[in-house]
Amino acid sequence: MTIQHIRQAIIVGDNENAVAIAKTLIKGGTKSKEIIINGVTEAMAFLDKKCTIQEFCLLELMLAGRAAMDVIDYLYAEGIPNDETSHDTALHRGKKIILGTIKGDMHEIGKNIFSMVVRSHGYQVTDMGKNVDPNDLVLRAFEDKADFIAVSSLITSTVFHVTEIRKIAMDKGLHTVKIIAGGAALQQSDADYLNVDYVADTAFDGLRYMETSES
Amino acid sequence: MKSIDRIRSTIRFEETDRVPVFSHIFGFSSRIKRIPLKDYLNSGELLALCQLEAWKRFGYDGVTAFADNSLEAEAIGAKISYNDNDEYPHIAEYCLNDIRDWKCLSMPDPEEDGRMPVLLEACRILRNEVGEETAVVGTVQGPMTLAGQLIGIEKLIYGIVDYPKDFWNLLNFTTQAMIIFGKALIKAGAHVIHVFDPAASCSVINKAVFSEYVLPHLKQAFRAYKDSGEPLCWLNITGQTEKILPLFPETGADLFNIDYLVPISTAMEKLPHHCINGNIMPFSFISGKAKEIQREARDLLRETQSRGGFILSPGCEIPLESQVSNVEALVKAVAEQLKIK
């Protein structure tokens, strides 16, 4: 068994096999950092290439995301990445993102997918859940000194609440926090209309924006 | 030419006086009438009144007996909740916690359970009022979408892989429920049965799952509808559907909705002998200007003119916050095309 097998198991969404291989490799002395970077992250990179707005498929992404998270959770549960091999250290140095489905919408699936994708790339995610007031999102971003606020919505009646986030953030002195929007309703609009920094077509598109805006 | 005849002829690729236009106006009709959406969704009389007024005001082809995506799930036992009197409800408590418990579900009685009687009443009023003048469209949730409303979409998706037999059985249940409700709508006067199944799009499941699990159930439902009268059968899978479009004719439906994510040229290529409707981006009805809607509508009419078998519409329901002038622009585009002819 090799890290390539973990990568493949994640891509096909075989979570139990992915974790079983990870266990075997850890027992054999493989570093968790290697598993994360060459297994989990590589698998997600493969899905990233596949996952355009035309090719996006929730089923495949959710299964792969579950497998990736199960591997990461196993590595954390074992207390393995506690040193320089830490997942956060290895990838995005613990950049923080506050995430929520905006007030007026109860759909969580897009948000959860985005959470899986960015967590598997080492971002620290605070998931505020669904129907989240923009004031609460900003307050949490302020308290946690977050780098990003990401909101999702499937219904258009929430647009007003999305447009409020920037103003609340500015009033609170959060001038540098980046605001990202996604989800079926918000994708039909644009960043200017929503008063956000970026409108992501897919979870990976959002991830790429975050990576780009860090550099 | 009456709307209903215009639609029937278009479906058969026959000549018509003009291209039919569907508005996908549902809850928006309550906004126009300044009636709280919650009242509209809970009264057959109000729903029919708002639909009729919107139809008369804009002059599009059809009125719709449809409340919201939670209606069937509520009739089966889900608890729904409203955040606001002017917003659609959501499922507060699903019927199922585990997909393997599908056996515990009870088939709804459309004359008794939840708000199904409200919709049947709306359908009866609409049919009495419009007769054969325009199409009365009765909407039911498709098998995949209703399943998602019974257990939650995430659990449903994991269920496809983790418990495929139970997933199949849950779709058997939801298909029976949609057949029962659809037949009741036909009996109440619906000319058209509109099956709305966004969770069956390629944005959610892949072609293999659609083909193996959803397609047989859609076939079964449309066959049952056709056996109980002569309804026009309309399949509406919003979202990305390009890869499954060639499978649509197998469902037995007469008309296929195309969302804005699929270019109309692609839909025409994949469905050369079937009627399609679409596909202006719904959000444009909020943010766009009337001239833009009209230009987009004109482009669609031009693109589909030589082919026929086309009904102009938004890709999906127009949002509650849409501008009246944008709906007017949509309808105006077909009237203008008539003048050019």
Contacts between the chains, C-beta under 8 A, distances in Angstrom:
chain1	res1	chain2	res2	distance
A	13	B	161	6.6
A	53	B	240	7.5
A	53	B	261	7.2
A	54	B	240	6.3
A	54	B	242	7.0
A	54	B	261	7.7
A	56	B	203	5.8
A	56	B	240	6.9
A	57	B	202	6.0
A	57	B	203	6.9
A	57	B	204	7.2
A	57	B	205	6.9
A	57	B	206	5.0
A	58	B	153	7.8
A	58	B	157	6.3
A	58	B	203	6.4
A	58	B	204	4.5
A	58	B	205	7.3
A	59	B	157	5.4
A	59	B	160	6.5
A	59	B	161	8.0
A	59	B	204	6.5
A	59	B	205	4.8
A	59	B	206	5.8
A	59	B	209	6.4
A	60	B	206	6.2
A	62	B	154	7.0
A	62	B	157	5.3
A	62	B	158	7.1
A	63	B	157	7.8
A	63	B	158	7.6
A	63	B	161	6.0
A	66	B	158	7.2
A	104	B	83	6.1
A	104	B	84	7.5
A	104	B	87	6.5
A	106	B	83	7.9
A	106	B	90	4.1
A	106	B	91	7.7
A	108	B	154	7.7
A	109	B	153	5.4
A	109	B	154	5.7
A	112	B	154	6.8
A	131	B	83	6.9
A	155	B	88	7.4
A	156	B	282	7.4
A	156	B	283	6.2
A	156	B	286	6.3
A	156	B	319	3.8
A	156	B	320	7.2
A	156	B	321	6.2
A	157	B	87	5.8
A	157	B	319	7.1
A	157	B	320	5.7
A	157	B	321	6.4
A	159	B	286	7.5
A	159	B	321	7.5
A	184	B	239	7.5
A	185	B	283	7.1
A	185	B	319	7.9
A	188	B	260	7.8
A	188	B	281	5.5
A	188	B	282	6.8
A	188	B	283	3.4
A	188	B	284	7.8
A	189	B	283	5.7
A	189	B	287	6.3
A	193	B	287	5.8
